[in-house]
Amino acid sequence: MTLNADVAPSRVSKPQTRPANPDFSSGPCAKRPGWSLEALSGALLGRSHRSTEGRAKLGEVIERSAAILGLPEGWRLGIVPGSDTGAVEMVLWSLLGTRPVDVLAFESFSATWANDITAQLGLDARVLKANYGELPDLQAVDWFRDVVLAWNGTTSGVKLPDTAAIPTEHDGLIICDATSAAFAMELPWEKLDVVTWSWQKVLGGEAAHGMLALSPRAVARLEAGPAPRPLPKVFRLTSKGKLNEGIFRGDTINTPSMLCVEDALDGLRWAESVGGLKGLIARSRANLAAVEAWEAKSEWAEFLARDPALRSNTAICLRIVAPWFKALDAESQTKAAKKMASLLHDEAVAYDIASYRDAPAGLRIWGGATVETADIEALLPWLDWAETQVRSEYGV
């Protein structure tokens, strides 16, 4: 980002090219290119999810997901209620309590897990904090403890830079919220013990269903003894002291939407058609690269994650750094950023790109694999146009 406060910024005319798909929401995210309701024509509607056909479709979601992600031998993968939030809460309540805990909190959802661990579960926990746009000191993590982290901060646009800080051999369990990372980033399965995500992010599926992957070490913890607290039915992963293996074959704890299941299958088949995990990652990285090229020349926008190594290629978060904006008080900054997002919405060029409510005022563009890079490139001039429109309202 280049910025010269002594040079008056130029006005920008309304662009002529519009994104073919204006859906840039960070969840639920854009459907895959070419999607239509016809993709759901094979949905098993009006039938039990416990029928032979229903179990087969649920099992297919599990098998295709595991194959695309390269889930290691011996891991279990299941479909659970409550989207990624449900999956994370399930493992926090079921697995934590036998060891002290380190939890990384650097954006809204990871801060929520920290609050649940300390305030709701009342566990012996250290909360390693960082401001939006940054990561906690990974060297400060005690891997003897159980560790809870988000691989990618959906509300901050910050991801773990690599796997170097995580030891392959560790005493505690590593619980990883990967909801906006799975299918768009390489995950070090050999260094993790629990990984969660949802259908609504990188593959553009529908919400309310979570995915839970357990390593053999996590299964051993579950089977070592009952959870140190009562669990509601939707959190119970064991039966009579053993892992409930049915959950990981498609026998869901509660009733799933078979319409959503069909949509998930459509997304997985599309993922296979574009080259599997490598193809998905390449598509998402191309989206980030387009924004990086624009940001490098911008006179008013900057990545919330200033360190390129920490920059998310899915939840792409921008802060506004123009002098006119920085001169505003916090409330006015929030209003100005929301006005920019509103203008883009009204022009039908970008929906739902205001920054998350707890994040610094700015914009958030989803760059996951279902978003076409051409649509990102068409959007960027509109950001410049919206900035000039709002700037003029403040007499600049």
Summary of the structure (lengths in Angstrom):
residues: 396
radius of gyration: 21.8
end to end distance: 20.0
largest distance: 71.4
contacts: 1368
relative contact order: 0.19
helix: 38%
strand: 16%
